[in-house]
Amino acid sequence: MRQPAPARIGDAAEDVDTPALLIDLDAFERNLDKMAAFAKDAGVRLRPHSKTHKSAHIARLQMERGAVGVCCQKVSEAEALVQSGINDVLISNEVVGRHKLNRLSALARHAKVAVCADDADNVIDLNAAAGQVGVTLDVLVEIDVGAGRCGIAPGAPAVELAKLIDGSRNLRFSGLQAYQGSAQHIRDFAERKMAINAAQVLTKQTLELLAEAGLDCETIGGAGTGTYEFHIGSKVWNELQCGSYVFMDTDYGKNRMADGSMFTEFENALFVLATVMSKTTDDFCVVDAGHKALGNDQGFPRVLDLDEVAYSHPSDEHGRLDLSETKQALKLGDKVKLIPGHCDPTVNLYDWYVGVRNGRVEALWQVTARGALT
């Protein structure tokens, strides 16, 4: 059951019920504009990844700024977005199993839908499912360019799979998915660039073999928030699929720029608002945001504007703030903004975004695809 919004339009930001998912609208809009301008200036398509925000409203804002569509990872995410009016979706993932394939094919009757494949049996199943409802599915061959996750081997194996797609009556070979996910959080700038250079070599070799086989490659997709500049510099990828840039998180903040400084290309725009619910000692206090309010898989959150206050000891409903190194006097009922360690899973814990500007609630947006896991 979707919960009621934790605030009303016009409320003071400090009156928002907690824990709540806040967006700093000014920072958020600057992030949107910056990536859109970068893609436009570079002459490449931008297809942001909606697995970060899971929001039809945010997807529309991205498309209004020039994005050609969005990515998602799950059929259920695509369903939620299409039902809310988003008409161009790439499922940048493999879809396996009769139920999911039937849903995918049915969805393609209502919007432009593409999907990735890395296995011949999956291609055969995709073709059969699409044929049952009379649609043509766009299919990208996903190649493993170093992440060691999904993806067929680059080169000849990828070309053979592309030939199978091209020869399938109900499918259209539309390109390559070449995403190096593990490179996004390589901290050192030079090492991060080296990982994408290696991915570039594999992708380019595959493209050359596809051309020799007479197969056009409309889309060469990939690129995340941590590596998008390297992809553009390579002149190989023509579609960016960055997601986290809209919000950012503490994990991306650990990446380094070329000069060794912190990664600050985009601003922190997403926060979990939490309330001090217990303070029985001067050494620490307890806030009402634990594992059920924060995605802690990539580390604990940072407290905005209180760098000397460390979040620790999360349980289901609680988190502890260490006050031993600060002169800041937090008291019962005070509210703090936590910068999530990992924005994507944090978003999936909430029904609502609370958009704040100049200290007031300006917007309430549903997390459209919250809990869309299938």
N, C-alpha and C positions, 0 to 999 in steps of 0.2 A: 504494500500500500504506500503510495506516495505521501510523504509527510507535508504538512502545511509549511509555507515559506516562513523562515525565521525572522522576518521583518516586513515592514510595509514601506511603500514608496514614500519618501519624505522623512522617514525616521532618521534620527541622529545615528551615526555609525556606532557610537558606544552603546546604543540601545538594542542592537541586534542580539537576538538570543544565540546562545552558544552550546556546543561548537557549531560554527558556521563557516561556509566557504566564501571568502570575500575576493572580489576583483577590484583592484585599483584601476578604474576605467581609463584614467589618463595614461598610465604606464602601458596598459593593455593595448590601447589604440596606437600608441607610438610603436609598440612591437609589431602590430599588424602592418602599419604603414611602412616600417623599415624593411621587412622581408618582402613585401609587395614591390617596393621600389627597387630592391636589389635584383629580384627576378626580372623585372621589366628592363632595367638597365643592362642586364646580362643577356637579354634576349632568349630567356628560357621560360618554360611553363612552370607555374607554381600549383602544386596539388597538395595542400597541407594535410597532415595526418590528423584525422578527427579522433583517433584513439586517445589523444591527449585530453581534448575538451568534451567529447561525446555530446556536443550541443548543435542542434540544427540552427539556432540563432547565430552562434559564432561562425558556423560554416557559411551562412549567408553573408555575414560581415566580410569574411575572407573572399568570397566570390564577388562581392560588390567591389572589392579592391583589385580584381583581376585574376583571381585563382580560377583555373579551368574546371575545377571540381574538388573533391576531397578523397582521401584514402580512409579506409577503416580496416579492421582486422577480422571482423566477424560478420557472418550473414545477418545476425540479429542487429548489429550496429547499422548495417546498410539498410535494413528494413525500417528501423526507427527514423533514419535520416530521410529516406525516400518518402515515407509516409508524411513527413513534415515539409516536403517540397523540394528537397535537394535532388537534382536530376542528373548528376554525373558522379558516379562513385566507383572507385577502384578498391576491391578487396585485395590488399597487398599481402595475400596469404593464400595458402592452399585450402580448398574446401573439399572435404571428404565425407562420404556417407550419404545414403539415399535421401534421408530427410532434408539435410542441408542442401544437397544438389537440387532437389525439387523446389525448395524455397528460393534458392538463387535464381533458377530459371524463371520461376513465376515473377520474381522481382524485375527481371529484365524486360518484362512487358510494360513496365511503368516508368522506366528510367534507363539511361545509359549505364550499364553495369559491366565492369571488367573484373577479371580474377587472375590469379597466378597459378601456375602448375609446374611441378618438377618431376612428374612421373607419368609414364605412358598409360598405365591403367587408369589413372585419374583423368587423363585426357579423353580416353574412351568413355568413361562414365559421364564426364561433362558433356560430351557430344550427344550421348543418349538422352540425358536429362533435358538438354536444350531442345532436342528434336521432339520430345513429347509435348511441349507447349508451343512449338513453332517459333522459337526465337533464335537469334544468332548471338553467341557470347564472344566478347573480346577476351582473348587469353594472352597473358604475358608469360614467357618462360622465365622462371626464377633461377638464377645461377648463384652458386656459392662463391662469393668473392673474398672469403676470409673469415666470415663470422662463425662458420661451423654449425650452422643451424639448418634451416631449410635451403633448398636450392640444388639443382642438378649440377654436375661438374661442368665448368665452362668449356668452350671449344666444341669438338665434334659431338659429344653427347647432347649438348644443348641444341645444336643444329638439327640433329635427328629428331629431337622432341618437337622443335619448331616445324619441321616438315610434316610430322604427324598431325599437328594442329592445323597447318595450312591445308592438308588434305582431308580434313574432317568437314562434313557437309554443314554442320550447325555451329562451327567455331570459326573465328577469324584470328590469325596470328597478328598480334598488335605490338609486339616488342619484347624487351628484356626488363626484368626486375633485378637490379644489381645493387642491393643495399648491404652495406657493411655495418651492421648494427653494433658490433663489439668495438668499433673504432670511435663511437660517439663520445665515450667517456675515458679515452686515453688521455691522461692529464697533460703530458708533454706535447707541445705544439709540433715539434719536428717528428716525433713518433706517430702522432695522429696523422700528419701529412703523409708519412711513409706508408701507413696502412692504406690510405686512399690511393696512393700511387700504385701500390701492388694491385688493388682492386681495378684500377684503370687499365693496367696491362691485360688482365684477364678479360675484362669487358671488351676492350678494343679487339683483342684476338678473336673473340666470339663474333663480334660485329663483322669483321673481315670475312670470316667463314660463312656467315649468313649471306653476305653480299655475293660471295662466290656461288652460293646455292640458289641465288636469284630471289632471296627473301628480303623484302623491305622491312625495316625496323622503325616503325613510327614513333615508338616511345622507348627511351632508355631511362628508366626511373631509378630512383634511390635518393641518397643525400638526406642527412638528418641535421638537426640543429648544431651539432658539434663539428660537422665537416662540410657544410654546404659551400663554403668558399673554395675548398679544394676541388670539389666536384665541378664547379663552374670553371675554375682555372684549367681543368683537364680538357675541356672542349669535347668531352665524350658524352656525358649525361645531358639530356635536354629537358628533364622534368625533376623538379625539387619536391621532396615529400617530407619536409620538416614539420614537426608537430609541437615540440616543447617550447619553441620560441615565443609562443603567445603568452606563456605564463612564467617559465623558468622555475628552477628549484635549487636547493643547496647542492645537489650532486653536480649539476652542470656548472655551478659556480666554482667548483674545484678545478675545472679545466684551466689551462694556461694559454695565454696569447704568445705571439712570437717573441715578445720582449720579456716574457716570464711573468707578466702581470696576470691578474685574475681575468677570467672570461666574462666580459661585461658588455658584449655586443647587444644583448637584450636585457631588459629590466625585469626584476621580480615584480610580477603583477598579481600573483595568486597567494593568498594567505588563509590560514585557518585561524579564525578568531576564537580565543579561549578565555575562560574566566578563572581567576584564582578562587578555588572552592574550599581550600583548607590552608591554614598557616598557623601551625602550633609551635614553630621554632623560628629563630632568626636565620637559620642556616638554609632553609629551603621552604618552598610553598608547593602546593599541588594544584594543577589546572585540570579542567574537565575535558581534556583531549588526549586520548591514549591510542591504542592500536586501531580501535574502531573509528577513529577520526582522522588518522594520518597513515599514509603509506610510508612505512619505516624501513622498507627492504633495502634502500640505498643510503641508509643513515638517518639519524634523528634530525628533526627540524632545528632551524636557527630562530632565535627570538629577534624580531625586527627592532632595531635601534637599541638593543641591549646585548651587545656582543659578549660582555663579560658574564652573562647569565646563560648557563648551559641547561638544555633539556635532557632528561635522562629517566631511567627506570619506568618506562611506560608499561602499563597493564591495559586491560581492555578499555577502561573508562577514565584512566588517570595518567597524568604525566607529571614528573617532578622538575621544578626549576631550582637549580642550585644558586643560592644567593650569597654564598660565602665570599665571592670575589667582587661584589658590587656594592655601591653605596645607594643604589636605587631601592627605595622602600616600597616594595609591593605589599599590598594589604588585601584582605578578604574582599572579594567583589571586583577587584581591578581586572581589566581585560588586556590581553596581550595578543599581538599578531605573530603567528608562527609561519615561517617560510618552510614549506614541506621539503622533506628529503627527496621525494620522488612525486612529481605532480600527477602523472597519469593514474596510478592506483589511488591516490588521495581523492581525485575528482570522482572516481567510481564509488566512493563511500557516501556521496551526497545527492540529494534530490534537487537542490537549488543552488544557483549562484546568486550572491548578493553584490550587485555592482555599486560601488561607492565613488563619489566625487565631491571634493570640497567638504568632507565630513558628513555628507548626507547620502542616504540610500536613493540612488537614481534608477536602478534597474533590478528586476528579479527575473532570472532566466532559468528555465528547467534544464536539468542535465538529461537531455532527451534519451540517450542510450545508456543511462545508468543501469548496471546489472545485465547488460546485453552481452552474454558470454558464449552463445552458441552460434 
